[in-house]
Amino acid sequence: MRILHAADLHLDSPLSSLPAPQAAQRRRELRDLPHRLAQLAQAEGVDVVLLPGDLLDAQRFYPQSVQALTQALGELSIPVFISPGNHDPYTNQSPYATAQWPDNVHIFSTPQMEAVELSALGAVVHGCAFTAPHREDSPLSGYTVPQDGRLHILCIHGEVAPMGRYAPIAPGQLGATGAHYAALGHVHRCSGLQREGNTFWAYPGCPEGRGFDEAGEKGCFLVDVTHQGTTAKFVPLCYREYRTQEVDISTLYQTLAGLEYSDDLVRLTLTGEAESVPALSSITQQAAPYFFYVEVTDATTLPQKLWQRAGEDSLTGLFLRTMSEKIRVAPPEEQPRLILATRFGLAALEGEEDIRA
C-alpha cells in the first residue's frame, strides 16, 4: 500500500516578516500546494493520501484556500484522510464542517480515535481531530488496533512527547498500538522514518518554509507499507528555500560582486572582526537584486586590538573594561547585544557617525 503523507501546509499564513509583494507571492505559492500534492499522488500511483492537520494556518481563512483544497483533492480517485490540527481544529464553524468536500475525502471530527475500513486495500485508517487549539491528553492512551491481517495506519496531529499541550503521544504508546505506520503532523522539521516496537512513524515536516526557523528543503513522504515492513521516501515540494549564508566582512564586497540570482529567501550573516557597526541597510540594498528576498544580520565581533585599549587611563578605557566584564559573564545569547552596545558607546565617546541606515 502506497501512501502520500503530508502535513502542516499552513495555508493563509500572514508571512508578516516579508515585504508585502513577496508575502503575497509566497501565499499564492502555498495555496498551490494542494495541486502539487494531487499531481504527485497521481504520478506516483498512490493508494491513499494522509493529511494530519494544520492545512490552514488559523480558523480565519480565505475561501480561495479551501477551494484550492477541495478542488485538488477532488481530482483524485483515491481516499484522502484529514485529521484537523491545533491551528485548524474541527468546529461547527470551521471549513471542515461548512465547506462542500469531495466524496473521497474523509475528515476526522472528534477527539476520539475513529477507524475507517478500506476493504479494497485490506487496510484500516485510524484518526482523530483537534476540536480546540489545545489538547493535553494523548489520543492513543490505551488504544490498540486489532491483529486481523489487515494493514493498520494512524493519521494523527500531535507531538511525540510524554507531556504537552498538543495531543502528546509517548513514544511507547505508538508501539503499543500495534499499527503498521503512524502518519503524524505538527512538527515542521522532517523526522525521517522512525520505529517504535513494530510501528513505524514519521513527521514529513512542512512542505513550504515560512521563516528562517523552517530553513532548508521541504516536502512530503511517499510511504510504502507492507506486512513485511515500511519504507519512506522524502519528496521535495517547495518552490523556494529559506537558508542562511555566512559572509566574512573582510570579503563582503567580493562576495556581493560574485552573486548570481537565487529564487530563495536568504539571510546573510556577517562574521569576522569589525570596529564599527556594519551598514546593514546599505548592504541589504546591494544584495537585494540577487534574491527573491534577502536580509542581512550582524554577527561580527570587535577586533582584539580594540580591547587592548581597555588598559588606557581614560573614559574609553574605563568603558571598555566595564563592557568586557559584562560580555564575559553574559550568556551567549546576550553577547551580540552587548557587543553592539559597546560599538555604539565607543562611537558616542569618540564622536563617530552612526552609519546603521
One Martini backbone bead per residue (centre of mass of N, CA, C, O) as a GRO file, in nm:
protein
  357
    1MET     BB    1   0.095   0.037   0.025
    2ARG     BB    2   0.051   0.372  -0.088
    3ILE     BB    3   0.161   0.683   0.063
    4LEU     BB    4   0.064   1.017   0.113
    5HIS     BB    5   0.255   1.234   0.336
    6ALA     BB    6   0.111   1.533   0.469
    7ALA     BB    7   0.180   1.855   0.641
    8ASP     BB    8   0.163   2.174   0.736
    9LEU     BB    9   0.072   2.410   0.526
   10HIS     BB   10  -0.045   2.687   0.621
   11LEU     BB   11  -0.266   2.838   0.499
   12ASP     BB   12  -0.264   3.185   0.527
   13SER     BB   13  -0.016   3.295   0.608
   14PRO     BB   14   0.107   3.613   0.676
   15LEU     BB   15   0.413   3.677   0.643
   16SER     BB   16   0.519   3.948   0.809
   17SER     BB   17   0.841   3.946   0.745
   18LEU     BB   18   0.752   4.033   0.469
   19PRO     BB   19   0.707   4.193   0.210
   20ALA     BB   20   0.420   4.230   0.045
   21PRO     BB   21   0.492   4.101  -0.233
   22GLN     BB   22   0.626   3.841  -0.119
   23ALA     BB   23   0.391   3.747   0.056
   24ALA     BB   24   0.185   3.711  -0.173
   25GLN     BB   25   0.350   3.505  -0.333
   26ARG     BB   26   0.373   3.291  -0.105
   27ARG     BB   27   0.068   3.244  -0.073
   28ARG     BB   28   0.029   3.135  -0.359
   29GLU     BB   29   0.225   2.897  -0.326
   30LEU     BB   30   0.076   2.760  -0.095
   31ARG     BB   31  -0.200   2.730  -0.253
   32ASP     BB   32  -0.057   2.514  -0.456
   33LEU     BB   33  -0.008   2.254  -0.290
   34PRO     BB   34  -0.254   2.069  -0.347
   35HIS     BB   35  -0.184   2.035  -0.648
   36ARG     BB   36   0.098   1.907  -0.607
   37LEU     BB   37  -0.003   1.664  -0.446
   38ALA     BB   38  -0.193   1.548  -0.661
   39GLN     BB   39   0.019   1.505  -0.880
   40LEU     BB   40   0.195   1.310  -0.717
   41ALA     BB   41  -0.016   1.091  -0.663
   42GLN     BB   42  -0.061   1.024  -0.964
   43ALA     BB   43   0.240   0.966  -1.051
   44GLU     BB   44   0.286   0.738  -0.793
   45GLY     BB   45   0.043   0.549  -0.727
   46VAL     BB   46  -0.147   0.622  -0.501
   47ASP     BB   47  -0.382   0.504  -0.250
   48VAL     BB   48  -0.323   0.725  -0.013
   49VAL     BB   49  -0.412   1.024   0.167
   50LEU     BB   50  -0.232   1.198   0.432
   51LEU     BB   51  -0.360   1.478   0.656
   52PRO     BB   52  -0.222   1.581   0.971
   53GLY     BB   53  -0.278   1.888   0.973
   54ASP     BB   54  -0.254   2.224   0.930
   55LEU     BB   55  -0.364   2.338   0.650
   56LEU     BB   56  -0.438   2.574   0.820
   57ASP     BB   57  -0.336   2.850   1.012
   58ALA     BB   58  -0.643   2.929   1.075
   59GLN     BB   59  -0.978   3.003   1.142
   60ARG     BB   60  -0.887   3.217   0.952
   61PHE     BB   61  -0.987   3.246   0.603
   62TYR     BB   62  -0.977   3.177   0.266
   63PRO     BB   63  -1.182   3.049   0.031
   64GLN     BB   64  -0.958   2.981  -0.181
   65SER     BB   65  -0.816   2.765  -0.005
   66VAL     BB   66  -1.046   2.565   0.018
   67GLN     BB   67  -1.083   2.534  -0.286
   68ALA     BB   68  -0.802   2.419  -0.342
   69LEU     BB   69  -0.849   2.164  -0.178
   70THR     BB   70  -1.114   2.047  -0.300
   71GLN     BB   71  -1.020   2.034  -0.594
   72ALA     BB   72  -0.761   1.866  -0.572
   73LEU     BB   73  -0.884   1.621  -0.413
   74GLY     BB   74  -1.119   1.568  -0.626
   75GLU     BB   75  -0.917   1.462  -0.858
   76LEU     BB   76  -0.913   1.216  -0.695
   77SER     BB   77  -0.958   0.839  -0.681
   78ILE     BB   78  -0.880   0.853  -0.374
   79PRO     BB   79  -0.826   0.840  -0.055
   80VAL     BB   80  -0.881   1.101   0.197
   81PHE     BB   81  -0.717   1.218   0.501
   82ILE     BB   82  -0.825   1.430   0.781
   83SER     BB   83  -0.651   1.583   1.070
   84PRO     BB   84  -0.718   1.812   1.263
   85GLY     BB   85  -0.560   2.078   1.421
   86ASN     BB   86  -0.463   2.345   1.620
   87HIS     BB   87  -0.508   2.559   1.379
   88ASP     BB   88  -0.762   2.358   1.245
   89PRO     BB   89  -1.010   2.292   1.401
   90TYR     BB   90  -1.292   2.117   1.471
   91THR     BB   91  -1.592   2.289   1.391
   92ASN     BB   92  -1.896   2.425   1.311
   93GLN     BB   93  -1.724   2.677   1.158
   94SER     BB   94  -1.552   2.515   0.997
   95PRO     BB   95  -1.463   2.404   0.683
   96TYR     BB   96  -1.501   2.103   0.761
   97ALA     BB   97  -1.823   2.165   0.805
   98THR     BB   98  -1.912   2.387   0.564
   99ALA     BB   99  -1.789   2.258   0.333
  100GLN     BB  100  -1.759   2.106   0.012
  101TRP     BB  101  -1.667   1.780   0.000
  102PRO     BB  102  -1.546   1.526  -0.131
  103ASP     BB  103  -1.615   1.186  -0.124
  104ASN     BB  104  -1.293   1.102  -0.082
  105VAL     BB  105  -1.319   1.272   0.185
  106HIS     BB  106  -1.198   1.229   0.520
  107ILE     BB  107  -1.306   1.379   0.831
  108PHE     BB  108  -1.203   1.413   1.130
  109SER     BB  109  -1.425   1.515   1.432
  110THR     BB  110  -1.288   1.378   1.687
  111PRO     BB  111  -1.092   1.299   1.966
  112GLN     BB  112  -1.163   1.027   1.895
  113MET     BB  113  -1.099   0.737   1.771
  114GLU     BB  114  -1.119   0.638   1.423
  115ALA     BB  115  -1.237   0.380   1.199
  116VAL     BB  116  -1.145   0.313   0.850
  117GLU     BB  117  -1.237   0.115   0.596
  118LEU     BB  118  -1.030  -0.050   0.327
  119SER     BB  119  -1.114  -0.317   0.155
  120ALA     BB  120  -0.950  -0.296  -0.118
  121LEU     BB  121  -0.666  -0.276   0.072
  122GLY     BB  122  -0.660  -0.411   0.350
  123ALA     BB  123  -0.747  -0.152   0.537
  124VAL     BB  124  -0.690   0.086   0.818
  125VAL     BB  125  -0.794   0.408   0.931
  126HIS     BB  126  -0.671   0.607   1.204
  127GLY     BB  127  -0.841   0.887   1.373
  128CYS     BB  128  -0.838   1.245   1.460
  129ALA     BB  129  -0.929   1.557   1.639
  130PHE     BB  130  -0.919   1.873   1.675
  131THR     BB  131  -1.150   2.105   1.879
  132ALA     BB  132  -0.899   2.274   1.972
  133PRO     BB  133  -0.597   2.439   2.030
  134HIS     BB  134  -0.596   2.222   2.269
  135ARG     BB  135  -0.425   1.908   2.397
  136GLU     BB  136  -0.333   1.706   2.691
  137ASP     BB  137  -0.416   1.443   2.577
  138SER     BB  138  -0.395   1.122   2.458
  139PRO     BB  139  -0.514   0.956   2.173
  140LEU     BB  140  -0.346   0.665   2.261
  141SER     BB  141  -0.473   0.588   2.520
  142GLY     BB  142  -0.519   0.245   2.506
  143TYR     BB  143  -0.466   0.208   2.200
  144THR     BB  144  -0.568  -0.051   1.967
  145VAL     BB  145  -0.517  -0.280   1.715
  146PRO     BB  146  -0.609  -0.527   1.528
  147GLN     BB  147  -0.495  -0.867   1.461
  148ASP     BB  148  -0.627  -0.925   1.119
  149GLY     BB  149  -0.431  -0.882   0.849
  150ARG     BB  150  -0.433  -0.586   0.838
  151LEU     BB  151  -0.369  -0.263   0.763
  152HIS     BB  152  -0.251  -0.016   1.005
  153ILE     BB  153  -0.335   0.335   1.016
  154LEU     BB  154  -0.217   0.646   1.128
  155CYS     BB  155  -0.387   0.983   1.179
  156ILE     BB  156  -0.199   1.244   1.345
  157HIS     BB  157  -0.211   1.526   1.558
  158GLY     BB  158   0.109   1.564   1.722
  159GLU     BB  159   0.327   1.499   2.004
  160VAL     BB  160   0.631   1.345   2.077
  161ALA     BB  161   0.544   1.321   2.415
  162PRO     BB  162   0.466   1.291   2.749
  163MET     BB  163   0.410   1.610   2.736
  164GLY     BB  164   0.142   1.857   2.661
  165ARG     BB  165  -0.074   2.073   2.433
  166TYR     BB  166  -0.046   1.858   2.161
  167ALA     BB  167  -0.115   1.565   2.176
  168PRO     BB  168   0.047   1.368   2.353
  169ILE     BB  169   0.298   1.111   2.262
  170ALA     BB  170   0.424   0.841   2.366
  171PRO     BB  171   0.637   0.632   2.224
  172GLY     BB  172   0.512   0.368   2.346
  173GLN     BB  173   0.223   0.412   2.224
  174LEU     BB  174   0.284   0.349   1.934
  175GLY     BB  175   0.372   0.051   1.971
  176ALA     BB  176   0.108  -0.043   2.132
  177THR     BB  177  -0.099  -0.038   1.892
  178GLY     BB  178   0.009  -0.217   1.628
  179ALA     BB  179   0.079  -0.048   1.404
  180HIS     BB  180   0.241   0.011   1.098
  181TYR     BB  181   0.157   0.329   1.070
  182ALA     BB  182   0.242   0.681   1.153
  183ALA     BB  183   0.084   0.977   1.060
  184LEU     BB  184   0.230   1.287   1.128
  185GLY     BB  185   0.160   1.606   1.286
  186HIS     BB  186   0.335   1.949   1.376
  187VAL     BB  187   0.619   1.902   1.286
  188HIS     BB  188   0.842   2.096   1.069
  189ARG     BB  189   1.049   1.869   1.089
  190CYS     BB  190   1.201   1.622   0.952
  191SER     BB  191   1.237   1.286   1.090
  192GLY     BB  192   1.207   1.055   0.952
  193LEU     BB  193   1.216   0.721   0.989
  194GLN     BB  194   1.055   0.557   1.252
  195ARG     BB  195   1.072   0.333   1.553
  196GLU     BB  196   0.817   0.150   1.754
  197GLY     BB  197   0.866  -0.140   1.755
  198ASN     BB  198   0.635  -0.221   1.488
  199THR     BB  199   0.616   0.095   1.456
  200PHE     BB  200   0.596   0.330   1.219
  201TRP     BB  201   0.718   0.678   1.198
  202ALA     BB  202   0.628   1.032   1.094
  203TYR     BB  203   0.757   1.350   0.993
  204PRO     BB  204   0.760   1.564   0.711
  205GLY     BB  205   0.686   1.834   0.751
  206CYS     BB  206   0.688   2.112   0.589
  207PRO     BB  207   0.642   2.203   0.238
  208GLU     BB  208   0.682   2.511   0.339
  209GLY     BB  209   0.853   2.767   0.421
  210ARG     BB  210   0.814   3.072   0.663
  211GLY     BB  211   1.115   3.070   0.780
  212PHE     BB  212   1.432   3.048   0.934
  213ASP     BB  213   1.301   2.806   1.117
  214GLU     BB  214   1.236   2.669   0.803
  215ALA     BB  215   1.483   2.547   0.675
  216GLY     BB  216   1.518   2.422   0.372
  217GLU     BB  217   1.408   2.139   0.258
  218LYS     BB  218   1.071   2.069   0.142
  219GLY     BB  219   0.792   1.822   0.206
  220CYS     BB  220   0.726   1.474   0.159
  221PHE     BB  221   0.580   1.144   0.172
  222LEU     BB  222   0.657   0.820   0.052
  223VAL     BB  223   0.473   0.528   0.153
  224ASP     BB  224   0.554   0.182   0.212
  225VAL     BB  225   0.319  -0.073   0.308
  226THR     BB  226   0.374  -0.378   0.481
  227HIS     BB  227   0.402  -0.678   0.653
  228GLN     BB  228   0.732  -0.655   0.637
  229GLY     BB  229   0.723  -0.329   0.602
  230THR     BB  230   0.874   0.010   0.593
  231THR     BB  231   0.891   0.285   0.360
  232ALA     BB  232   1.059   0.611   0.294
  233LYS     BB  233   1.018   0.903   0.078
  234PHE     BB  234   1.153   1.202   0.011
  235VAL     BB  235   0.970   1.490  -0.131
  236PRO     BB  236   1.015   1.765  -0.288
  237LEU     BB  237   0.804   2.092  -0.302
  238CYS     BB  238   0.943   2.352  -0.293
  239TYR     BB  239   1.000   2.657  -0.439
  240ARG     BB  240   1.151   2.757  -0.172
  241GLU     BB  241   1.425   2.855   0.033
  242TYR     BB  242   1.550   2.878   0.345
  243ARG     BB  243   1.866   3.054   0.411
  244THR     BB  244   2.203   3.058   0.544
  245GLN     BB  245   2.482   3.297   0.502
  246GLU     BB  246   2.813   3.332   0.549
  247VAL     BB  247   3.005   3.650   0.580
  248ASP     BB  248   3.296   3.790   0.556
  249ILE     BB  249   3.369   4.121   0.592
  250SER     BB  250   3.649   4.114   0.434
  251THR     BB  251   3.467   3.978   0.167
  252LEU     BB  252   3.200   4.119   0.093
  253TYR     BB  253   3.239   4.262  -0.194
  254GLN     BB  254   3.321   4.006  -0.342
  255THR     BB  255   3.060   3.854  -0.287
  256LEU     BB  256   2.863   4.054  -0.418
  257ALA     BB  257   3.001   4.047  -0.705
  258GLY     BB  258   2.941   3.710  -0.723
  259LEU     BB  259   2.648   3.712  -0.755
  260GLU     BB  260   2.359   3.512  -0.810
  261TYR     BB  261   2.056   3.435  -0.882
  262SER     BB  262   1.791   3.367  -0.635
  263ASP     BB  263   1.479   3.215  -0.521
  264ASP     BB  264   1.553   3.258  -0.241
  265LEU     BB  265   1.564   3.291   0.116
  266VAL     BB  266   1.808   3.513   0.262
  267ARG     BB  267   2.064   3.505   0.518
  268LEU     BB  268   2.311   3.736   0.587
  269THR     BB  269   2.598   3.665   0.787
  270LEU     BB  270   2.811   3.855   0.958
  271THR     BB  271   3.160   3.813   0.995
  272GLY     BB  272   3.408   3.884   1.204
  273GLU     BB  273   3.591   4.187   1.213
  274ALA     BB  274   3.459   4.504   1.365
  275GLU     BB  275   3.454   4.823   1.482
  276SER     BB  276   3.197   4.890   1.335
  277VAL     BB  277   2.888   4.927   1.225
  278PRO     BB  278   2.730   4.783   0.994
  279ALA     BB  279   2.566   4.871   0.686
  280LEU     BB  280   2.287   4.704   0.647
  281SER     BB  281   2.109   4.862   0.448
  282SER     BB  282   2.317   4.888   0.219
  283ILE     BB  283   2.375   4.586   0.184
  284THR     BB  284   2.087   4.501   0.119
  285GLN     BB  285   2.055   4.671  -0.140
  286GLN     BB  286   2.287   4.523  -0.295
  287ALA     BB  287   2.157   4.222  -0.262
  288ALA     BB  288   1.852   4.220  -0.353
  289PRO     BB  289   1.871   4.150  -0.675
  290TYR     BB  290   1.969   3.827  -0.598
  291PHE     BB  291   1.682   3.790  -0.451
  292PHE     BB  292   1.375   3.735  -0.344
  293TYR     BB  293   1.508   3.745  -0.046
  294VAL     BB  294   1.680   3.971   0.191
  295GLU     BB  295   1.892   3.954   0.484
  296VAL     BB  296   2.093   4.133   0.731
  297THR     BB  297   2.332   4.024   0.972
  298ASP     BB  298   2.512   4.072   1.286
  299ALA     BB  299   2.825   3.870   1.385
  300THR     BB  300   3.033   4.050   1.472
  301THR     BB  301   3.347   4.147   1.609
  302LEU     BB  302   3.574   4.280   1.801
  303PRO     BB  303   3.878   4.369   1.793
  304GLN     BB  304   4.146   4.291   1.984
  305LYS     BB  305   4.291   4.571   1.973
  306LEU     BB  306   4.059   4.727   2.111
  307TRP     BB  307   4.074   4.588   2.396
  308GLN     BB  308   4.359   4.705   2.468
  309ARG     BB  309   4.231   4.991   2.557
  310ALA     BB  310   4.143   4.910   2.851
  311GLY     BB  311   4.429   5.020   2.976
  312GLU     BB  312   4.341   5.293   2.972
  313ASP     BB  313   4.346   5.629   3.121
  314SER     BB  314   4.015   5.644   3.043
  315LEU     BB  315   3.697   5.648   2.942
  316THR     BB  316   3.735   5.429   2.731
  317GLY     BB  317   3.875   5.224   2.916
  318LEU     BB  318   3.648   5.198   3.122
  319PHE     BB  319   3.430   5.106   2.925
  320LEU     BB  320   3.578   4.848   2.825
  321ARG     BB  321   3.601   4.709   3.098
  322THR     BB  322   3.301   4.692   3.157
  323MET     BB  323   3.211   4.538   2.896
  324SER     BB  324   3.396   4.294   2.919
  325GLU     BB  325   3.266   4.184   3.178
  326LYS     BB  326   2.977   4.157   3.073
  327ILE     BB  327   3.045   3.959   2.843
  328ARG     BB  328   3.180   3.734   3.013
  329VAL     BB  329   2.900   3.677   3.197
  330ALA     BB  330   2.731   3.636   2.963
  331PRO     BB  331   2.524   3.492   2.777
  332PRO     BB  332   2.542   3.413   2.448
  333GLU     BB  333   2.268   3.564   2.362
  334GLU     BB  334   2.380   3.854   2.485
  335GLN     BB  335   2.652   3.936   2.344
  336PRO     BB  336   2.569   4.089   2.082
  337ARG     BB  337   2.431   4.325   2.232
  338LEU     BB  338   2.691   4.418   2.385
  339ILE     BB  339   2.866   4.472   2.138
  340LEU     BB  340   2.682   4.687   2.021
  341ALA     BB  341   2.699   4.876   2.266
  342THR     BB  342   3.001   4.920   2.241
  343ARG     BB  343   3.001   5.058   1.970
  344PHE     BB  344   2.816   5.294   2.043
  345GLY     BB  345   2.986   5.399   2.276
  346LEU     BB  346   3.241   5.462   2.111
  347ALA     BB  347   3.109   5.654   1.910
  348ALA     BB  348   3.023   5.861   2.127
  349LEU     BB  349   3.307   5.914   2.254
  350GLU     BB  350   3.442   5.970   1.939
  351GLY     BB  351   3.235   6.103   1.726
  352GLU     BB  352   3.081   5.910   1.549
  353GLU     BB  353   2.904   5.797   1.288
  354ASP     BB  354   2.589   5.677   1.218
  355ILE     BB  355   2.563   5.383   0.978
  356ARG     BB  356   2.305   5.202   0.977
  357ALA     BB  357   2.136   5.324   0.724
   0.00000   0.00000   0.00000
